[in-house]
Amino acid sequence: MRPPRPEPGREEAHRRLVEALGRGRRQVIRFDHRDTGQSSTVDFDRQPYTLTDMTADTLAVLDAHQVPAAHIVGASLGGGIAQLLAVHHPERVLTLTALMTSPMGHSSGPAWARALSGQDPDPSDLPPPAREFLAHVMKMASSPPTTPDDRLAADLETWPVLNGPVRPFDEPAARHLVEQSRRRARDYSAALHHDAAGRSMTPDRQAPLATVKAPAQVIHGTADPLLPPAHGQALAAQLPAAKLHLVPGMGHSFFSPGLPSTIADLILAHSV
């Protein structure tokens, strides 16, 4: 099933990726996680959730579409969800593709704390984000957005940093995604809860990745400023016989011309 062609000049990177997969004769299911788009918003203070709950949401979507097993692709936080599916629900995972993510059992808190306090990285831990990204985080924290327009502006300022300095940045595509997300969302700021959900280290995230049975591949950018390449390398090392693809110059986003097609080709070659 091919998705509809976007309005000329208004394409955005994620839709280009889906279109490329559609041209490869794959039916793609893409859905709004809780607290994003048209999905339910949650009072996180009263009902906090974790990646385990978001994994259950993913299974519910597969069940609703009557899909017994699928080629699972997850990027960033979605990569953690994809790993949880592969470990705890192996019968639902035909292949696993984890993009720009880290081993699900790794806590980034200590590395962030050391970096933000000016300490050298712990050589036994995975590395913290790049200095440029940490400086951006500190700048945002010193003057947090207080209005929807402020939040929009902050997101538009964040994406070029996540793109990294190597590959060109597709600013119109990023702007379109941010504006589209804002229009679709019931509560645009609620997606910030995903960060808290990702930091919650539940026992099921400590399960060994060595038990994964599905063929796995890890795709990671060599210029990822949020999760440096060592995170992808560590994940590939823990997954049995995983293929590791280090994409030259890719940061922590798809907003670079030609990149969605490159990623789609890797997914198509893996999901046969």
Secondary structure as GFF3:
##gff-version 3
##sequence-region A 1 272
A	DSSP	alpha_helix	13	23	.	.	.	ID=ss1
A	DSSP	alpha_helix	51	64	.	.	.	ID=ss2
A	DSSP	beta_strand	70	75	.	.	.	ID=ss3
A	DSSP	alpha_helix	77	88	.	.	.	ID=ss4
A	DSSP	three_ten_helix	90	92	.	.	.	ID=ss5
A	DSSP	beta_strand	93	99	.	.	.	ID=ss6
A	DSSP	alpha_helix	109	116	.	.	.	ID=ss7
A	DSSP	alpha_helix	131	142	.	.	.	ID=ss8
A	DSSP	alpha_helix	148	163	.	.	.	ID=ss9
A	DSSP	alpha_helix	171	184	.	.	.	ID=ss10
A	DSSP	three_ten_helix	188	192	.	.	.	ID=ss11
A	DSSP	alpha_helix	193	199	.	.	.	ID=ss12
A	DSSP	three_ten_helix	203	206	.	.	.	ID=ss13
A	DSSP	three_ten_helix	209	211	.	.	.	ID=ss14
A	DSSP	beta_strand	216	221	.	.	.	ID=ss15
A	DSSP	alpha_helix	229	238	.	.	.	ID=ss16
A	DSSP	beta_strand	243	247	.	.	.	ID=ss17
A	DSSP	alpha_helix	259	270	.	.	.	ID=ss18
###
